[in-house]
Amino acid sequence: GHGRGWYVFYGLALRARCVPSGEGNPAAALMAHVITKLPLESGKGPSGTSFEFIMCIGNVNAKLVWDIILHILRGRCPKEMCGAFASARLVACPKKGSNDLRPISIGEAWRRVAGKVAVFLLRGKAAKILKTVGQWGVGVRGGCEAAVHAVRLALHQIGPLGTKTEYGHDGKNTGSMNKPITLESHLALPVDVSNAFCNLKRVPMFKAIIKDLPEIFELARLLYGQNTHLWFALDGASDKPRPQSTQAENDTDLSEAAAAVLLDIQTKFRWILCVIGVHQGCPLGSLLFCFGVLAVLQRVLLKFPFVRIPSIADDMTLVGPQLDVAAAFVELKIGLGEIGLSVAAHKCKAICATSIHPKARELLEAAGLSDENKSFPSDGIVLCGAPVSADFKVSENSPVPYERDSLCEIISRNDEGNAKIMRLADGQAKYLIVRYCCAARDSFFLRCVDPVSSELGALKHEEMVAKMLAGVLKFPGGPPENDTRNPLYWAFRQARLPLRHGGLGTPPASLIRSSAYYGSLSLTLPIILEYFGEIGVPDVLTSPLLGPLIQLNPLTISVDAETA
């Protein structure tokens, strides 16, 4: 029956004996879903196989594609070919606002499709496990926004200075959550991990996978169970080929043609041996990393039950009572070191709505934070790319200065890049960049910053998109003026409509900022409440009497005072 078919389908990676064929086949339905979602013109792996090639095969014989993917999910690959199949092409991308480079690996198209299938099947189970430690980087819709809202919410709460007495404190200002003696503002501490994905030890990662997610163990072992090569192309052919570290037994039997091809590869490419970490760019990369650090986070949270760690992969932020957070940071730093990860303490920031207690500051300075490195900002921090301030919002109509100014500054940084886009000769390429990059780029900020604080940034973003859209439509003189008698004015207004309403999908940011922000809150608040529990949640939101009386509207949250 259908139930048994879906049950077998869910366990195909371990237990399936055959793949049913014909219409109604869940495997074919899955492949159709995954293949239609593959990005076009995506980067190619070492062999040059593209997603388009797999799509063409799927259009002719979807079962053949599924059989190949199923072999990969089961880890079935000749031993001699495992290293080559798991290899990847290396691309160095500059980090934004830094001179450092971010290594991005582009694996073979087949392994990437298999990884997407595995993540699609198991993201729900993985998210359920990872959400227990506040890890929202896998299988959680709106995870980045949830992390930003959660940290901002925690910063605006008060609690005891600490819940333990072994910090060396005199005990006068230390209480418990049930009987607090002194209340202090909570502390937030984003943790910066150096080169996290590339330095993670694989043994704890495999232990967590085989314990909590055995369905993908064979696939993970195929991709990361041996040393792999990362290939990168030289800017120009080298006169001297790289000497081989080892020589195959039958290298002397190579034909002249094969030897010429090998020499050509050695003069155009270089490679490095990858023995630790996971590949940035691999569909399984984030999932494997999150499970690799899972045991460390569980240990820290077990020791400090009043601390929370909202995280997006390696972007972890400690929030909670000040002394607890400071001690938990030291414990987390030690735990991450045990699995090969190094915390860049000089890049970490500690922020509080009022002032950091001297004892908490002393613990943090001993752990590597300092005033010289600006580790104790007073205005705010940038979390997941969005500004977060510790200032209290005085009223609904008053902006938060740090978030307002930071958002305008972030949007202004793109002026140089936007000018280059405007000079593109290809109108279709220009529109695609404006629609899917420029117009959508800052929508994340609108979802993370309240509409009053984001008003100036939204207007600046709207003006920038309008100029670029006018260039795409080849309007003389830029965006037309507000003149209802001008037909170009109405054409431009139609172009600003969403795609489903006949426009080009670039709605004005000033009009959607309120719905974007409160829509994000509506989406992420259940996730935050599930993880935070009673910590950092106003009683009015959870009261069985007042909860039903709360009326939500696009601009504010109000309570019917007379009825209450």
Sequence and secondary structure as in RCSB ss.txt:
>XXXX:A:sequence
GHGRGWYVFYGLALRARCVPSGEGNPAAALMAHVITKLPLESGKGPSGTSFEFIMCIGNVNAKLVWDIILHILRG
RCPKEMCGAFASARLVACPKKGSNDLRPISIGEAWRRVAGKVAVFLLRGKAAKILKTVGQWGVGVRGGCEAAVHA
VRLALHQIGPLGTKTEYGHDGKNTGSMNKPITLESHLALPVDVSNAFCNLKRVPMFKAIIKDLPEIFELARLLYG
QNTHLWFALDGASDKPRPQSTQAENDTDLSEAAAAVLLDIQTKFRWILCVIGVHQGCPLGSLLFCFGVLAVLQRV
LLKFPFVRIPSIADDMTLVGPQLDVAAAFVELKIGLGEIGLSVAAHKCKAICATSIHPKARELLEAAGLSDENKS
FPSDGIVLCGAPVSADFKVSENSPVPYERDSLCEIISRNDEGNAKIMRLADGQAKYLIVRYCCAARDSFFLRCVD
PVSSELGALKHEEMVAKMLAGVLKFPGGPPENDTRNPLYWAFRQARLPLRHGGLGTPPASLIRSSAYYGSLSLTL
PIILEYFGEIGVPDVLTSPLLGPLIQLNPLTISVDAETA
>XXXX:A:secstr
 HHHHHHHHHTTTTT      STT HHHHHHHHHHHTS TT    TT   HHHHHHHHHH HHHHHHHHHHHHTT
   GGGHHHHT EEEEEEE TTSS EEEEEEE HHHHHHHHHHHHHHHHHHHHHHGGGTB SSS TTHHHHHHHH
HHHHHT EEES S STTS  STT   SSS SSEEE EEEEE EETHHHH  HHHHHHHHHHH GGGHHHHHHHHS
S EEEEEE SS  SS    SS  TTGGG  HHHHHHHHHHHHHEEEEEE SS  TT TTHHHHHHHHSHHHHHHH
HHH TT B  EETTEEEEEESHHHHHHHHHHHHHHHHHTT EE GGG   EESS   HHHHHHHHHTT  TTTT 
S SSEEEETTEEEE S   STT   HHHHHHHHHHHHTTHHHHHHHHT S HHHHHHHIIIIIHHHTHHHHHHS 
TTTTHHHHHHHHHHHHHHHHHHTT TTSS  S TT HHHHHHHHHTS GGGTS S   HHHHHHHHHHHHHHHHH
HHHHHHHTTTT  HHHH TTTGGGEEE SS EEE TTT 
